[in-house]
């Protein structure tokens, strides 16, 4: 096995860059390639407290989270010299990640079949939203678009309401995680065969399994999936219940009884009120039939407590319950803090901030300190000099022609 793999990452947004970030946590050297004219569009989501200025493209917390641990290089791939530079980099790399619509990379001269023919040991991962063939191949999409096409939105919402999208997008992180393991599997296979390959992983393909339970209801049981809010057919009660509001808005607690034992524990936690002793509620079928009444009683109990108080009281009796946390509460949650989930990163523009740390922790390759996301083109000179062997004169000439540039430029 190679001592350290090198990954070239030309992707943008969330899904593709997450592949590179995950691989960096496993020990890979990841080089993020952007252009001064076409840099990562996620740089355009600046921090809400950021001040106007020339460095707003460095202030996106989302970009700076998923691009940590990478080296940043700017190469204009629209120029012949830029194309040649990227090919030089691919020649000394192990994997190549892109997540553009199917026509973009071929238009730049990096069609998958041409890349793998020129670099036969390279593993190339393409992540178009809807694949490169079929009736939807020409469509462009984002994570929320993929969620809708995958049936996620169709299954979400209340029984008497329309389909709903979540505030976040499942399609991006699910395809990012899937893509990372696809690259690892391909590199493992390369160790056996000596040859790389091209992997096409559409975001839709990676997202559909997360709604498969609902999608299978029709072909397997002839049942048209119906939206049911937070309820589940195999658990009752199951849902989100109001708690005492906070200064900045309402708060909720999620409670779910998996079986009759959980229901008995819930009754005990509530001090076994008279309404809960109804024999009709002793079975799942009975509780499902009386779900509305149970929700009203349970919601009245949770509404007199904070979401954490209700959670701790229920958990002490073994009832599955969890406070629905706001973003700031997640950041300072003691459960996550005790497990070292959030790690501090010092960014040269944004300063010190907390970001999610590595979820997967390998015993033989524990993650080292995670570097902050690179500034636009921060490591261009270093990569060209130390990896490609370019002289200072050659690098200067490339900068003078605009192939290399660390400052955002107008397109055109």
Backbone torsions as a table, in degrees:
resi	resn	phi	psi	omega
1	UNK	NA	147.0	179.4
2	UNK	-66.4	147.7	178.8
3	UNK	-65.1	-45.1	179.8
4	UNK	-149.9	126.1	179.2
5	UNK	-82.9	151.0	176.4
6	UNK	-115.3	127.9	-177.2
7	UNK	-116.0	129.0	172.4
8	UNK	-99.3	122.5	-173.1
9	UNK	-117.9	106.8	176.9
10	UNK	-105.1	11.2	-175.2
11	UNK	-77.8	168.6	-179.7
12	UNK	-136.7	166.4	177.9
13	UNK	81.0	-132.2	-174.0
14	UNK	-112.2	-52.0	-170.3
15	UNK	-59.0	-57.6	-178.3
16	UNK	-64.1	-50.8	178.5
17	UNK	-58.2	-28.6	178.0
18	UNK	-66.5	-32.8	175.9
19	UNK	-57.3	-51.0	-179.3
20	UNK	-62.9	-40.4	-179.9
21	UNK	-64.1	-44.3	178.6
22	UNK	-60.8	-44.1	-179.4
23	UNK	-65.8	-32.4	177.3
24	UNK	-65.6	-34.4	178.3
25	UNK	-68.0	-24.3	176.8
26	UNK	-86.4	1.3	175.2
27	UNK	110.7	0.6	-178.4
28	UNK	-76.6	152.5	170.3
29	UNK	-91.2	119.0	-174.7
30	UNK	-114.3	126.3	179.9
31	UNK	-111.5	113.5	179.4
32	UNK	-88.3	121.2	-178.3
33	UNK	-106.2	122.8	176.3
34	UNK	-127.5	-179.9	174.3
35	UNK	-126.2	149.4	177.0
36	UNK	-66.0	-21.3	177.8
37	UNK	-96.0	-30.8	-176.5
38	UNK	-128.4	59.5	179.6
39	UNK	-79.6	169.6	-176.0
40	UNK	-51.2	122.5	-176.4
41	UNK	-65.5	-19.9	178.0
42	UNK	-71.0	-10.8	171.1
43	UNK	-67.6	-14.0	-178.7
44	UNK	-86.8	14.0	176.7
45	UNK	-112.8	74.1	-172.8
46	UNK	-69.8	159.2	176.6
47	UNK	-59.6	137.9	-177.5
48	UNK	-60.0	-24.2	179.8
49	UNK	-94.5	3.4	-176.5
50	UNK	-69.5	141.8	178.4
51	UNK	-89.3	150.9	177.0
52	UNK	-60.1	149.7	179.6
53	UNK	164.5	-178.1	-175.2
54	UNK	-75.2	-10.4	-175.5
55	UNK	-113.9	26.0	-179.9
56	UNK	-63.1	-26.7	179.2
57	UNK	-71.5	-5.5	177.4
58	UNK	-102.5	4.0	-168.7
59	UNK	-107.9	11.5	-178.2
60	UNK	-82.1	117.1	179.6
61	UNK	-66.3	-31.4	179.0
62	UNK	-69.1	-47.6	177.2
63	UNK	-61.1	-44.7	-175.6
64	UNK	-70.3	-18.5	177.0
65	UNK	-78.6	-51.1	-171.2
66	UNK	-85.3	-4.9	178.0
67	UNK	-111.9	14.8	174.2
68	UNK	-63.3	157.3	173.8
69	UNK	73.3	13.0	-178.3
70	UNK	-112.9	156.5	169.5
71	UNK	-92.2	138.1	-176.5
72	UNK	-106.7	126.1	-178.9
73	UNK	-129.7	139.5	173.9
74	UNK	-112.1	122.8	176.9
75	UNK	-137.9	129.6	177.2
76	UNK	-82.1	102.6	-175.8
77	UNK	-77.5	-5.8	175.2
78	UNK	-79.3	-12.7	-179.0
79	UNK	-100.9	144.2	-178.8
80	UNK	-55.8	-39.5	-179.9
81	UNK	-66.0	-33.6	177.7
82	UNK	-68.6	-41.0	176.5
83	UNK	-60.4	-42.9	-179.3
84	UNK	-64.0	-38.8	178.9
85	UNK	-63.7	-43.2	-179.8
86	UNK	-64.2	-38.6	177.3
87	UNK	-63.8	-37.4	176.6
88	UNK	-62.2	-39.8	-179.2
89	UNK	-69.6	-40.2	178.7
90	UNK	-64.8	-30.8	-178.4
91	UNK	-65.6	-22.5	-178.9
92	UNK	-115.1	22.2	-178.6
93	UNK	-121.7	169.9	-177.3
94	UNK	-106.2	-29.4	-177.9
95	UNK	-146.2	155.8	-174.9
96	UNK	-137.8	121.6	-174.2
97	UNK	-117.9	128.4	174.8
98	UNK	-142.8	150.0	-178.8
99	UNK	-135.7	44.3	-179.3
100	UNK	-94.4	166.4	170.1
101	UNK	-56.7	155.0	-170.3
102	UNK	-59.1	-20.8	-176.6
103	UNK	-90.2	-10.4	-170.9
104	UNK	-73.6	-54.9	-177.1
105	UNK	-64.9	-42.1	173.8
106	UNK	-59.3	-36.6	178.1
107	UNK	-64.4	-27.5	177.6
108	UNK	-88.0	-3.4	-179.3
109	UNK	94.6	19.2	-178.4
110	UNK	-126.4	47.2	174.5
111	UNK	-59.9	140.5	-175.2
112	UNK	-53.2	-43.9	-178.2
113	UNK	-66.7	-34.0	178.2
114	UNK	-71.8	-39.6	179.8
115	UNK	-64.3	-48.1	-177.6
116	UNK	-70.5	-26.9	175.4
117	UNK	-70.8	-39.1	-179.1
118	UNK	-76.8	-31.1	-178.1
119	UNK	-126.7	77.8	-170.1
120	UNK	-64.9	-19.2	178.3
121	UNK	-92.5	-0.1	-175.9
122	UNK	-83.7	138.7	170.4
123	UNK	-98.3	118.2	-179.7
124	UNK	-109.7	129.4	178.2
125	UNK	-113.8	120.1	174.7
126	UNK	-109.0	138.0	-174.5
127	UNK	-130.6	60.6	175.8
128	UNK	-67.4	151.0	-176.2
129	UNK	-58.9	-43.4	-174.1
130	UNK	-126.4	26.0	177.6
131	UNK	83.9	175.1	-178.0
132	UNK	-105.2	-3.0	177.0
133	UNK	-133.2	165.5	178.7
134	UNK	96.5	172.8	-172.9
135	UNK	-65.9	-22.0	-177.5
136	UNK	-103.2	6.0	-173.3
137	UNK	-61.4	-30.6	-177.0
138	UNK	-82.0	-6.7	-178.0
139	UNK	-81.6	143.0	172.9
140	UNK	-97.4	153.2	-176.8
141	UNK	-155.6	162.3	173.2
142	UNK	-118.8	179.7	-176.3
143	UNK	-57.1	-42.0	-179.0
144	UNK	-69.3	-34.3	175.6
145	UNK	-61.9	-43.6	179.4
146	UNK	-63.9	-41.0	178.3
147	UNK	-56.1	-42.9	-179.3
148	UNK	-66.4	-44.5	-178.8
149	UNK	-67.7	-28.2	-179.0
150	UNK	-82.4	-4.3	179.6
151	UNK	88.8	2.2	-179.8
152	UNK	-63.8	-47.1	-178.0
153	UNK	-65.6	-35.2	-179.0
154	UNK	-60.8	-35.2	-176.6
155	UNK	-85.3	-9.1	-176.5
156	UNK	-102.8	146.5	-179.6
157	UNK	123.7	176.1	-178.5
158	UNK	-88.2	159.2	-174.4
159	UNK	-58.1	-33.2	-178.0
160	UNK	-103.7	16.6	-176.7
161	UNK	-123.7	-179.9	-178.2
162	UNK	-81.4	169.1	172.0
163	UNK	-58.1	149.2	-178.1
164	UNK	-129.4	141.3	170.7
165	UNK	-93.0	146.5	174.0
166	UNK	-75.8	157.8	177.4
167	UNK	-60.3	-26.6	178.8
168	UNK	-107.4	-179.9	-175.8
169	UNK	-120.7	117.1	177.3
170	UNK	-66.0	-36.8	-171.7
171	UNK	-57.8	-35.8	-176.8
172	UNK	-71.0	-58.5	-177.9
173	UNK	-67.0	-34.2	179.8
174	UNK	-65.1	-41.8	179.1
175	UNK	-72.7	-30.7	176.5
176	UNK	-64.1	-45.3	178.1
177	UNK	-65.8	-43.6	179.2
178	UNK	-62.1	-41.9	179.7
179	UNK	-63.2	-38.1	179.6
180	UNK	-62.0	-44.5	-179.3
181	UNK	-73.6	-27.4	174.7
182	UNK	-65.0	-41.8	177.8
183	UNK	-64.7	-42.7	178.7
184	UNK	-60.8	-42.2	179.3
185	UNK	-64.5	-39.9	-179.8
186	UNK	-68.5	-37.0	177.4
187	UNK	-67.7	-36.3	176.4
188	UNK	-64.1	-42.0	178.4
189	UNK	-66.1	-34.3	178.1
190	UNK	-63.9	-32.9	177.1
191	UNK	-62.0	-29.2	-179.8
192	UNK	-84.5	-40.4	-172.9
193	UNK	-102.1	-21.5	-176.4
194	UNK	83.4	1.8	-177.6
195	UNK	-123.5	145.3	174.5
196	UNK	-84.7	-163.0	-179.3
197	UNK	-166.2	171.6	172.7
198	UNK	-109.2	127.7	177.6
199	UNK	-110.5	127.1	171.7
200	UNK	-108.9	119.7	180.0
201	UNK	-127.4	102.4	176.8
202	UNK	-75.4	147.4	176.3
203	UNK	-60.2	-37.0	178.8
204	UNK	-59.9	-43.4	-179.3
205	UNK	-61.2	-37.4	-178.1
206	UNK	-80.2	-18.4	-175.0
207	UNK	-95.7	-32.2	-176.8
208	UNK	-52.2	-41.3	-179.6
209	UNK	-57.7	-24.2	-177.9
210	UNK	-78.1	-8.6	172.3
211	UNK	-120.8	17.1	-172.4
212	UNK	-65.2	-33.1	-179.3
213	UNK	-57.5	-45.4	-179.4
214	UNK	-74.3	-37.4	-178.7
215	UNK	-64.7	-29.7	-177.5
216	UNK	-82.9	-10.3	-177.5
217	UNK	-61.1	-38.4	-178.1
218	UNK	-73.2	-55.6	-178.7
219	UNK	-67.1	-29.7	-176.2
220	UNK	-85.9	-36.1	-173.2
221	UNK	-126.7	-2.6	-178.9
222	UNK	70.2	21.9	-177.8
223	UNK	-107.0	126.1	177.6
224	UNK	-75.6	120.6	-176.9
225	UNK	-57.3	133.7	178.7
226	UNK	-119.1	144.7	176.5
227	UNK	-72.5	139.5	-177.5
228	UNK	-138.1	25.5	178.9
229	UNK	62.0	-131.6	-179.0
230	UNK	-94.8	7.0	-177.0
231	UNK	-83.2	157.7	177.4
232	UNK	-133.2	141.6	-175.6
233	UNK	-69.7	-18.3	-177.5
234	UNK	-104.2	5.0	178.6
235	UNK	-137.8	142.9	174.6
236	UNK	-162.9	129.3	-1.5
237	UNK	-75.9	157.6	175.7
238	UNK	-152.8	122.1	-179.6
239	UNK	171.4	-175.8	176.9
240	UNK	-106.1	132.5	-173.3
241	UNK	-125.6	142.2	-175.8
242	UNK	-70.9	144.1	173.4
243	UNK	-122.1	-177.5	177.2
244	UNK	-58.0	131.8	-178.8
245	UNK	-70.5	157.7	174.0
246	UNK	-97.4	175.5	-178.3
247	UNK	-60.8	-32.1	-175.7
248	UNK	-102.2	17.0	174.5
249	UNK	142.2	179.5	-177.9
250	UNK	-70.1	159.3	176.8
251	UNK	-131.6	155.7	-173.7
252	UNK	-139.0	158.3	172.9
253	UNK	-130.4	140.1	179.7
254	UNK	-102.3	131.0	-177.7
255	UNK	-131.2	138.4	178.2
256	UNK	-145.3	126.9	175.9
257	UNK	-100.8	112.4	-176.0
258	UNK	-76.8	-26.0	-174.6
259	UNK	-160.0	-175.2	-178.3
260	UNK	-64.8	-31.5	179.1
261	UNK	-64.9	-41.2	177.3
262	UNK	-63.8	-37.1	178.3
263	UNK	-64.1	-40.7	177.3
264	UNK	-64.2	-38.8	177.7
265	UNK	-65.5	-38.4	178.1
266	UNK	-64.7	-42.5	176.9
267	UNK	-58.6	-43.2	179.4
268	UNK	-64.1	-40.8	-179.6
269	UNK	-64.5	-31.1	179.2
270	UNK	-87.6	7.0	-177.1
271	UNK	67.8	34.6	174.2
272	UNK	45.1	63.6	-178.6
273	UNK	-66.1	159.6	-175.0
274	UNK	-60.3	-39.9	-177.2
275	UNK	-62.1	-30.8	-177.2
276	UNK	-79.0	-9.6	-178.7
277	UNK	-86.0	-1.5	179.0
278	UNK	-56.5	121.9	-178.9
279	UNK	-57.0	-23.9	179.6
280	UNK	-64.8	-18.5	-177.8
281	UNK	-94.6	3.4	-177.3
282	UNK	-73.8	-17.4	-178.6
283	UNK	-117.7	159.7	177.7
284	UNK	-59.7	-44.8	-179.2
285	UNK	-58.8	-41.0	179.4
286	UNK	-67.2	-41.0	-179.8
287	UNK	-68.3	-37.4	176.2
288	UNK	-61.9	-41.2	-178.8
289	UNK	-67.0	-27.5	-177.8
290	UNK	-113.2	28.4	-174.6
291	UNK	-60.2	-41.0	-178.7
292	UNK	-60.3	-43.8	-178.6
293	UNK	-66.8	-41.1	178.6
294	UNK	-62.8	-44.0	-179.3
295	UNK	-59.8	-40.7	-179.6
296	UNK	-63.4	-44.1	-179.8
297	UNK	-68.8	-44.1	-177.8
298	UNK	-67.6	-39.6	178.1
299	UNK	-64.2	-34.4	177.1
300	UNK	-65.3	-34.3	179.3
301	UNK	-72.9	-46.2	-177.6
302	UNK	-67.9	-28.5	-176.1
303	UNK	-68.4	-11.8	-179.8
304	UNK	-95.5	3.4	-176.5
305	UNK	-133.5	159.4	170.0
306	UNK	-71.0	161.1	-178.0
307	UNK	-63.4	-33.5	178.0
308	UNK	-73.6	-39.3	177.5
309	UNK	-61.2	-44.2	179.4
310	UNK	-64.5	-42.2	179.6
311	UNK	-61.1	-48.0	-177.6
312	UNK	-66.2	-37.6	179.2
313	UNK	-65.1	-44.2	-178.8
314	UNK	-70.6	-42.8	-179.5
315	UNK	-64.0	-29.3	-179.7
316	UNK	-65.7	-19.9	175.8
317	UNK	-100.9	5.1	179.2
318	UNK	84.7	14.5	179.3
319	UNK	-83.5	128.2	176.0
320	UNK	-63.6	112.8	-177.4
321	UNK	-153.4	144.3	179.3
322	UNK	-149.4	136.8	176.1
323	UNK	-70.6	133.5	174.0
324	UNK	-80.7	111.2	-170.5
325	UNK	-93.9	143.8	171.6
326	UNK	-74.7	172.6	-178.9
327	UNK	-58.8	-44.5	-178.7
328	UNK	-67.7	-34.0	178.6
329	UNK	-68.5	-36.3	176.3
330	UNK	-62.6	-40.7	-177.3
331	UNK	-61.6	-34.1	-176.5
332	UNK	-114.0	22.1	-179.8
333	UNK	-67.5	126.4	-177.5
334	UNK	-63.3	-32.3	178.9
335	UNK	-61.5	-46.9	179.3
336	UNK	-70.9	-35.4	-179.7
337	UNK	-63.1	-43.7	-178.3
338	UNK	-63.7	-25.2	-179.3
339	UNK	-98.0	5.2	177.1
340	UNK	65.2	32.8	-176.2
341	UNK	-65.8	-45.2	-179.7
342	UNK	-90.7	138.3	178.8
343	UNK	-123.5	148.6	-179.0
344	UNK	-85.4	140.4	177.9
345	UNK	-136.1	135.3	-179.7
346	UNK	-105.8	105.4	-179.5
347	UNK	-92.2	139.0	-175.8
348	UNK	-63.4	-21.2	178.9
349	UNK	-106.0	-46.7	-175.5
350	UNK	-85.5	-11.7	179.6
351	UNK	80.3	-154.7	-175.3
352	UNK	-85.4	133.6	178.6
353	UNK	-149.1	158.7	176.3
354	UNK	-97.8	136.6	178.8
355	UNK	-132.8	158.9	174.1
356	UNK	-60.5	135.1	178.7
357	UNK	-90.0	-172.2	-179.5
358	UNK	-67.7	124.4	178.7
359	UNK	-79.0	-39.2	179.1
360	UNK	-94.4	123.4	-176.9
361	UNK	-122.5	115.3	-176.7
362	UNK	-87.0	137.9	-177.9
363	UNK	-70.7	-36.8	-177.3
364	UNK	-89.2	-21.2	178.6
365	UNK	-131.3	67.7	-179.9
366	UNK	-64.2	143.9	-179.1
367	UNK	-66.2	137.6	175.5
368	UNK	-87.7	-171.7	178.6
369	UNK	-57.9	133.1	-177.0
370	UNK	-90.0	121.7	-179.9
371	UNK	-72.2	151.3	176.1
372	UNK	-67.3	162.1	177.5
373	UNK	-59.2	144.0	-178.2
374	UNK	-73.2	147.6	168.0
375	UNK	-66.7	161.5	-178.9
376	UNK	-57.7	114.0	178.1
377	UNK	71.3	18.5	-172.8
378	UNK	-57.2	-36.6	-173.8
379	UNK	-109.7	19.2	-176.0
380	UNK	-57.5	-52.7	-177.9
381	UNK	-60.6	-43.9	-177.2
382	UNK	-62.5	-46.2	-179.1
383	UNK	-64.6	-44.2	-179.3
384	UNK	-66.8	-35.4	-178.5
385	UNK	-78.4	-50.9	-171.0
386	UNK	-83.7	-29.1	-177.9
387	UNK	-99.9	-42.3	-178.1
388	UNK	-96.7	-7.4	176.4
389	UNK	72.1	26.1	179.2
390	UNK	-77.7	144.7	176.8
391	UNK	-83.0	164.6	177.4
392	UNK	-60.0	-36.0	178.7
393	UNK	-65.0	-43.3	178.7
394	UNK	-64.9	-41.0	178.9
395	UNK	-64.8	-41.6	178.3
396	UNK	-62.4	-39.3	178.8
397	UNK	-65.0	-39.8	178.9
398	UNK	-66.7	-34.1	177.1
399	UNK	-70.3	-37.6	-178.0
400	UNK	-65.7	-26.8	179.1
401	UNK	-91.7	-5.3	178.1
402	UNK	91.0	2.7	177.2
403	UNK	-65.3	-37.1	177.6
404	UNK	-114.9	133.3	179.2
405	UNK	-161.8	128.9	-178.2
406	UNK	-92.5	-5.3	-177.9
407	UNK	-109.0	137.4	-179.8
408	UNK	-57.2	138.6	177.7
409	UNK	-126.5	154.3	176.2
410	UNK	-62.9	142.6	173.7
411	UNK	-69.5	148.7	177.0
412	UNK	118.6	NA	NA
